[in-house]
Amino acid sequence: MKHDFHRTIAMFADTGVNLIVDHVIHDAFTREDWQKSLSGYPVMSVGVFCPLNELERREKERGDRRIGQAKEQLEFVHKEEVYDLKVDTFRDGLEGCVEKILQQMQAELE
């Protein structure tokens, strides 16, 4: 079994489209398929963190999430991932996270 999602990302990259992909790596198969599918492509992996109590507050405020999903995902996200950069949306805020990502991108281009 393969993740068509990962192949689609590679297809866009092959046509010169730069993407920002929001993806939860939820198991070993997904992690391995992601790495295999995008090997050789310029990928910057960003771990996006936030404290559970803030995730739960945001989950309720948005109104379009199943309550408890954030807590469930914390059971398996960030367990074995290696990131080029980590950001904290609670501590750093949107602008701070964007600035850190842009700085990392610039550093990788140099």
C-alpha positions as CSV (number, residue, x, y, z in Angstrom):
1,M,0.0,0.0,0.0
2,K,1.2,3.5,-0.8
3,H,0.0,6.9,0.2
4,D,-1.2,8.6,-2.9
5,F,-1.0,11.9,-1.0
6,H,2.8,11.6,-0.9
7,R,2.9,10.8,-4.6
8,T,0.8,13.8,-5.3
9,I,3.2,16.1,-3.4
10,A,6.1,14.7,-5.5
11,M,4.1,15.2,-8.7
12,F,3.5,18.9,-7.9
13,A,7.2,19.3,-7.0
14,D,8.1,17.7,-10.3
15,T,6.1,20.4,-12.1
16,G,7.9,23.2,-10.2
17,V,5.1,23.9,-7.7
18,N,6.3,24.7,-4.2
19,L,4.1,23.5,-1.5
20,I,3.4,23.9,2.2
21,V,2.0,20.6,3.5
22,D,0.2,20.2,6.8
23,H,0.6,16.5,7.6
24,V,0.3,14.3,10.7
25,I,2.8,11.4,10.6
26,H,0.7,9.0,12.5
27,D,2.5,5.7,12.2
28,A,5.7,4.0,11.0
29,F,4.3,3.2,7.6
30,T,3.3,6.8,6.9
31,R,6.7,8.0,8.1
32,E,8.6,5.5,5.9
33,D,6.4,6.2,2.8
34,W,6.8,10.0,3.3
35,Q,10.6,9.6,3.5
36,K,10.7,7.2,0.5
37,S,8.3,9.2,-1.7
38,L,10.1,12.5,-1.1
39,S,13.7,11.3,-1.0
40,G,15.7,13.6,-3.2
41,Y,13.2,16.5,-3.0
42,P,14.1,19.7,-1.0
43,V,11.9,19.2,2.1
44,M,12.0,21.3,5.2
45,S,10.3,19.5,8.0
46,V,8.8,21.8,10.7
47,G,7.5,20.4,14.0
48,V,4.6,22.5,15.1
49,F,4.0,22.4,18.9
50,C,1.5,23.8,21.3
51,P,0.5,22.9,24.9
52,L,-2.4,20.6,25.3
53,N,-4.6,23.0,27.2
54,E,-4.3,25.6,24.4
55,L,-4.9,22.9,21.8
56,E,-8.1,22.0,23.6
57,R,-9.2,25.6,23.9
58,R,-8.6,26.2,20.2
59,E,-10.4,22.9,19.3
60,K,-13.6,24.2,21.2
61,E,-13.3,27.7,19.8
62,R,-13.1,26.6,16.2
63,G,-16.2,24.5,16.4
64,D,-15.2,22.3,13.4
65,R,-13.1,19.8,15.2
66,R,-14.1,16.6,17.0
67,I,-13.5,17.4,20.7
68,G,-10.6,15.3,22.0
69,Q,-8.9,14.9,18.6
70,A,-5.9,17.1,19.6
71,K,-5.3,15.1,22.8
72,E,-5.6,11.8,20.8
73,Q,-3.1,13.0,18.2
74,L,-0.5,13.9,20.9
75,E,-0.3,10.2,21.7
76,F,1.5,9.6,18.4
77,V,2.8,12.8,16.9
78,H,6.3,14.1,17.4
79,K,7.4,10.7,18.8
80,E,10.0,9.7,16.2
81,E,10.1,12.7,13.8
82,V,13.3,14.6,13.2
83,Y,12.6,18.2,12.3
84,D,14.7,20.9,10.6
85,L,12.9,23.4,12.8
86,K,10.5,23.4,15.7
87,V,8.0,26.1,16.4
88,D,5.6,26.7,19.2
89,T,2.4,28.5,18.1
90,F,1.4,29.3,21.7
91,R,4.8,30.7,22.9
92,D,5.9,32.3,19.6
93,G,2.5,33.3,18.1
94,L,1.8,33.3,14.4
95,E,4.3,36.1,13.4
96,G,7.1,34.6,15.5
97,C,6.6,31.1,13.9
98,V,6.5,32.6,10.4
99,E,9.7,34.5,11.1
100,K,11.5,31.4,12.3
101,I,10.4,29.4,9.3
102,L,11.5,32.1,6.9
103,Q,14.9,32.4,8.6
104,Q,15.3,28.6,8.4
105,M,14.4,28.7,4.7
106,Q,16.9,31.4,4.0
107,A,19.6,29.6,5.9
108,E,19.0,26.4,3.8
109,L,19.2,28.5,0.6
110,E,22.6,29.9,1.6
